[in-house]
């Protein structure tokens, strides 16, 4: 688990999350800082992009109270 904070990430893979209807499973790599190169997976909702459009996109991961939140950097 990551410490609370803000992380620059890159979407390595995205696919429908079959365990959470309406969610997309994302594999993210942290691209800067102490955790650079670490990968993590999470389920995301309401991204307004499909999984193919998310591939290779930069984003921001915010962990607050141990709960991650991902947004795509446009």
C-alpha positions in Angstrom: 0.0 0.0 0.0 1.2 3.5 -0.8 1.5 6.2 1.8 -1.0 9.1 1.5 0.1 11.5 -1.1 0.0 12.4 -4.8 1.8 10.3 -7.4 2.4 10.8 -11.2 1.5 7.6 -13.0 1.3 6.1 -16.5 -1.4 3.6 -17.6 0.3 0.4 -18.7 -2.8 -1.6 -19.2 -6.6 -1.1 -19.0 -9.4 -3.7 -19.3 -13.0 -4.2 -18.2 -13.1 -5.2 -14.6 -15.3 -8.3 -14.6 -15.6 -8.4 -10.8 -16.9 -4.8 -10.6 -19.6 -4.0 -13.1 -19.0 -0.7 -14.9 -15.4 -0.4 -13.7 -12.2 -0.6 -15.6 -9.2 -2.4 -14.2 -6.0 -0.3 -14.5 -2.4 -1.3 -14.2 -0.4 1.9 -13.3 3.3 2.6 -13.1 4.6 5.3 -10.8 6.9 7.5 -12.9 8.6 9.8 -10.3 9.6 10.0 -6.7 10.5 7.4 -4.1 8.2 4.8 -5.6 9.3 5.3 -9.2 8.9 2.1 -11.3 6.4 0.4 -8.9 3.3 -1.0 -10.5 -0.2 -1.2 -8.9 -3.6 -2.3 -10.1 -6.9 -0.7 -9.2 -10.5 -0.5 -10.4 -11.7 2.9 -11.6 -15.1 4.2 -12.4 -16.5 7.3 -14.2 -13.3 8.0 -16.2 -15.3 9.1 -19.4 -12.8 7.1 -21.5 -12.8 3.5 -22.6 -10.0 1.1 -21.9 -8.3 1.5 -25.3 -8.2 5.3 -25.0 -6.6 5.0 -21.5 -3.6 3.0 -22.7 -0.5 5.0 -22.4 -2.2 8.0 -20.8 -0.5 9.9 -18.0 -2.4 10.5 -14.8 -2.4 11.4 -11.2 -3.0 9.0 -8.3 -4.0 10.6 -5.0 -4.1 8.4 -1.9 -6.0 9.9 1.0 -6.7 7.9 4.1 -5.4 4.8 2.3 -8.1 5.2 -0.5 -6.7 5.7 -4.0 -8.3 8.1 -6.6 -7.1 8.2 -10.2 -7.6 11.0 -12.7 -6.3 11.2 -16.3 -4.1 14.2 -17.1 -5.5 15.8 -20.2 
